[in-house]
Amino acid sequence: MFLTMVWYFVWFLWIFLVVTVLVDVFRSHDLSGLAKAGWTIVVVVLPFAGVLIYLIARGDRMFVRKAGDLQDREAQFRAYVRDAAGGGGIAEELTKLAELRQRGVINESEFERGKTRILS
């Protein structure tokens, strides 16, 4: 029973590794279409040797590519949130008005008029 569970666990890890290598092949921007096809054929026809050769030849850059993809996704998400949140709010407008007053761009009466306009 225990040996069967270990066998299923190892089999699951192997499938995960093959899928990870194939995903990395297709997400890699530095490979041409022909190179992607070649790596895919090698991994599918000779799975053990193909995965091991890929990990030896290109495994050191797998993490770098994955980290870059995650950073790009995070930047896109943050840009989406900024756009969805709109152009600030009352607090941001009041802060900008106070900065203008501190720099001497506007005087106290202009500050009070702007403040009442924002708050109303």
Backbone as numpy.savetxt, mean C-alpha at the origin, in Angstrom:
# Nx Ny Nz CAx CAy CAz Cx Cy Cz
-2.53 -40.17 13.04 -3.36 -38.98 13.04 -2.48 -37.72 13.04
-1.50 -37.71 13.94 -0.62 -36.53 14.02 0.17 -36.35 12.74
0.64 -37.44 12.18 1.42 -37.37 10.94 0.55 -36.85 9.78
-0.70 -37.22 9.77 -1.62 -36.73 8.74 -1.81 -35.22 8.87
-1.95 -34.73 10.09 -2.11 -33.30 10.32 -0.86 -32.54 9.88
0.30 -33.08 10.18 1.55 -32.45 9.76 1.63 -32.43 8.24
1.24 -33.52 7.61 1.27 -33.58 6.15 0.35 -32.50 5.54
-0.87 -32.34 6.08 -1.78 -31.30 5.57 -1.21 -29.91 5.81
-0.58 -29.71 6.93 0.01 -28.41 7.24 1.13 -28.09 6.25
2.00 -29.04 5.99 3.09 -28.84 5.04 2.54 -28.62 3.64
1.51 -29.39 3.27 0.89 -29.23 1.96 0.29 -27.82 1.82
-0.38 -27.33 2.85 -0.95 -25.98 2.83 0.15 -24.93 2.70
1.25 -25.10 3.42 2.37 -24.16 3.31 2.96 -24.16 1.90
3.06 -25.34 1.31 3.61 -25.43 -0.04 2.71 -24.70 -1.05
1.41 -24.90 -0.95 0.48 -24.22 -1.85 0.58 -22.71 -1.65
0.66 -22.28 -0.40 0.80 -20.85 -0.10 2.08 -20.29 -0.72
3.17 -21.02 -0.65 4.44 -20.57 -1.21 4.37 -20.47 -2.73
3.76 -21.44 -3.38 3.64 -21.41 -4.84 2.77 -20.23 -5.26
1.66 -20.01 -4.58 0.79 -18.88 -4.92 1.52 -17.56 -4.69
2.28 -17.46 -3.60 3.02 -16.23 -3.31 4.05 -15.95 -4.41
4.73 -16.96 -4.88 5.72 -16.78 -5.94 5.02 -16.35 -7.23
3.92 -16.99 -7.58 3.21 -16.63 -8.81 2.66 -15.21 -8.73
2.14 -14.81 -7.59 1.65 -13.43 -7.42 2.80 -12.45 -7.57
3.95 -12.78 -7.00 5.10 -11.89 -7.11 5.58 -11.79 -8.57
5.52 -12.88 -9.30 5.92 -12.85 -10.71 5.03 -11.87 -11.47
3.73 -11.95 -11.27 2.82 -11.11 -12.04 2.77 -9.67 -11.55
3.11 -9.40 -10.31 3.13 -8.03 -9.80 4.46 -7.33 -10.05
5.45 -8.07 -10.44 6.77 -7.50 -10.64 6.78 -6.61 -11.87
7.19 -5.36 -11.69 7.22 -4.40 -12.79 8.53 -4.46 -13.57
9.54 -5.09 -13.01 10.83 -5.13 -13.70 10.99 -6.35 -14.60
9.96 -7.18 -14.71 10.01 -8.33 -15.60 9.19 -8.04 -16.86
9.70 -8.50 -17.99 8.93 -8.36 -19.23 7.85 -9.44 -19.26
6.98 -9.35 -20.24 5.92 -10.35 -20.38 6.48 -11.73 -20.66
7.53 -11.77 -21.45 8.16 -13.05 -21.78 8.80 -13.67 -20.53
9.44 -12.85 -19.71 10.05 -13.36 -18.48 8.98 -13.86 -17.51
7.87 -13.14 -17.44 6.77 -13.60 -16.56 6.23 -14.94 -17.03
6.06 -15.07 -18.33 5.59 -16.35 -18.89 6.60 -17.46 -18.61
7.87 -17.16 -18.76 8.91 -18.17 -18.49 8.91 -18.62 -17.05
8.86 -17.67 -16.11 8.83 -18.04 -14.70 7.57 -18.84 -14.37
6.44 -18.46 -14.95 5.21 -19.20 -14.69 5.31 -20.63 -15.19
5.84 -20.81 -16.38 6.00 -22.17 -16.93 6.93 -22.99 -16.06
8.05 -22.40 -15.64 9.00 -23.13 -14.79 8.34 -23.53 -13.47
7.58 -22.61 -12.86 6.96 -22.91 -11.56 5.85 -23.95 -11.71
5.12 -23.92 -12.82 4.03 -24.88 -13.00 4.56 -26.25 -13.43
5.53 -26.29 -14.34 6.04 -27.57 -14.85 6.95 -28.25 -13.83
7.85 -27.49 -13.23 8.76 -28.04 -12.23 8.55 -27.29 -10.91
7.49 -27.59 -10.18 7.13 -26.75 -9.03 8.22 -26.63 -7.97
8.78 -27.72 -7.53 9.79 -27.64 -6.46 11.03 -26.89 -6.93
11.56 -27.30 -8.06 12.76 -26.64 -8.57 12.45 -25.20 -8.97
11.31 -24.95 -9.61 10.96 -23.62 -10.05 10.83 -22.63 -8.91
10.15 -23.05 -7.84 9.99 -22.17 -6.67 11.34 -21.93 -6.01
12.13 -22.96 -5.85 13.44 -22.77 -5.21 14.35 -21.88 -6.05
14.35 -22.07 -7.36 15.18 -21.22 -8.23 14.70 -19.78 -8.16
13.38 -19.58 -8.17 12.85 -18.21 -8.10 13.23 -17.55 -6.77
13.11 -18.29 -5.68 13.47 -17.73 -4.37 14.95 -17.39 -4.28
15.78 -18.20 -4.90 17.22 -17.91 -4.89 17.53 -16.71 -5.78
16.93 -16.68 -6.97 17.25 -15.63 -7.94 16.60 -14.29 -7.62
15.36 -14.29 -7.16 14.63 -13.04 -7.00 13.99 -12.89 -5.63
14.23 -13.78 -4.71 13.58 -13.75 -3.40 13.95 -12.56 -2.55
15.15 -12.04 -2.72 15.57 -10.91 -1.89 14.78 -9.65 -2.20
14.20 -9.55 -3.39 13.44 -8.36 -3.76 11.95 -8.52 -3.56
11.50 -9.71 -3.17 10.07 -9.93 -2.96 9.53 -9.02 -1.87
10.25 -8.92 -0.77 9.80 -8.08 0.35 9.78 -6.62 -0.05
10.78 -6.17 -0.80 10.86 -4.77 -1.22 9.66 -4.43 -2.10
9.32 -5.32 -3.03 8.17 -5.07 -3.90 6.87 -5.05 -3.10
6.73 -5.96 -2.16 5.52 -6.02 -1.34 5.40 -4.78 -0.48
6.49 -4.33 0.12 6.46 -3.12 0.94 6.12 -1.90 0.10
6.66 -1.81 -1.11 6.34 -0.70 -1.99 4.86 -0.68 -2.38
4.31 -1.87 -2.66 2.88 -1.95 -2.98 2.02 -1.50 -1.80
2.41 -1.91 -0.60 1.64 -1.51 0.58 1.73 -0.01 0.83
2.89 0.59 0.61 3.03 2.03 0.77 2.19 2.78 -0.27
2.16 2.28 -1.50 1.33 2.91 -2.53 -0.15 2.83 -2.17
-0.57 1.67 -1.69 -1.98 1.52 -1.29 -2.34 2.44 -0.13
-1.43 2.56 0.84 -1.69 3.45 1.97 -1.78 4.90 1.52
-0.91 5.31 0.62 -0.95 6.68 0.11 -2.25 6.93 -0.66
-2.69 5.96 -1.44 -3.95 6.11 -2.16 -5.12 6.20 -1.19
-5.10 5.39 -0.14 -6.16 5.43 0.86 -6.20 6.77 1.57
-5.04 7.27 1.96 -4.99 8.57 2.64 -5.48 9.69 1.73
-5.13 9.64 0.45 -5.61 10.65 -0.49 -7.13 10.56 -0.64
-7.65 9.35 -0.68 -9.10 9.16 -0.77 -9.80 9.73 0.46
-9.26 9.45 1.64 -9.87 9.95 2.88 -9.83 11.47 2.90
-8.71 12.07 2.47 -8.61 13.53 2.42 -9.65 14.12 1.48
-9.81 13.50 0.31 -10.80 13.99 -0.65 -12.23 13.79 -0.15
-12.48 12.65 0.50 -13.83 12.37 0.99 -14.19 13.25 2.18
-13.19 13.63 2.98 -13.46 14.45 4.16 -13.78 15.89 3.78
-13.43 16.30 2.61 -13.74 17.65 2.18 -12.62 18.61 2.52
-12.89 19.88 2.33 -11.87 20.91 2.50 -11.82 21.49 3.89
-11.74 20.68 4.89 -11.59 21.18 6.25 -12.93 21.41 6.91
-12.92 22.17 7.96 -14.13 22.46 8.70 -13.99 23.79 9.40
-14.85 24.00 10.37 -14.86 25.27 11.10 -13.55 25.48 11.83
-13.05 24.45 12.48 -11.81 24.59 13.25 -10.64 24.96 12.34
-10.58 24.36 11.16 -9.48 24.68 10.24 -9.58 26.11 9.74
-10.81 26.57 9.44 -10.98 27.96 8.98 -10.62 28.96 10.07
-11.02 28.66 11.32 -10.65 29.54 12.44 -9.15 29.57 12.66
-8.50 28.43 12.50 -7.05 28.37 12.65 -6.36 29.22 11.59
-6.84 29.13 10.36 -6.25 29.94 9.29 -6.48 31.43 9.56
-7.66 31.78 10.06 -7.97 33.18 10.37 -7.06 33.69 11.48
-6.83 32.85 12.51 -5.95 33.25 13.61 -4.51 33.42 13.14
-4.08 32.56 12.23 -2.72 32.70 11.68 -2.56 34.00 10.90
-3.60 34.35 10.13 -3.55 35.61 9.40 -3.46 36.79 10.36
-4.19 36.73 11.46 -4.14 37.80 12.46 -2.76 37.87 13.12
-2.19 36.74 13.45 -0.87 36.71 14.10 0.22 37.24 13.18
0.11 36.99 11.88 1.11 37.49 10.93 0.89 38.96 10.57
-0.22 39.52 11.01 -0.49 40.93 10.73 -1.13 41.19 9.40
-1.62 40.15 8.75 -2.28 40.31 7.45 -3.64 40.98 7.63
-4.34 40.59 8.70 -5.63 41.21 9.01 -5.57 41.79 10.42
-6.42 42.78 10.70 -6.44 43.38 12.04 -7.51 42.70 12.90
-7.67 43.19 14.11 -8.59 42.55 15.08 -10.04 42.63 14.62
-10.46 43.75 14.07 -11.86 43.86 13.64 -12.16 42.93 12.46
-11.22 42.79 11.52 -11.40 41.87 10.41 -11.45 40.43 10.91
-10.64 40.15 11.93 -10.64 38.82 12.54 -12.01 38.52 13.15
-12.57 39.48 13.89 -13.87 39.27 14.54 -14.98 39.10 13.50
-14.96 39.88 12.42 -15.96 39.74 11.36 -15.86 38.36 10.69
-14.64 37.93 10.42 -14.45 36.61 9.82 -14.88 35.48 10.75
-14.62 35.67 12.03 -15.00 34.67 13.02 -16.51 34.54 13.12
-17.23 35.68 13.16 -18.68 35.62 13.23 -19.27 35.03 11.93
-18.64 35.33 10.78 -19.09 34.74 9.51 -18.93 33.22 9.52
-17.79 32.75 10.02 -17.54 31.31 10.06 -18.48 30.60 11.04
-18.69 31.20 12.21 -19.50 30.56 13.24 -21.00 30.65 12.97
-21.41 31.53 12.09 -22.86 31.64 11.85 -23.34 30.74 10.76
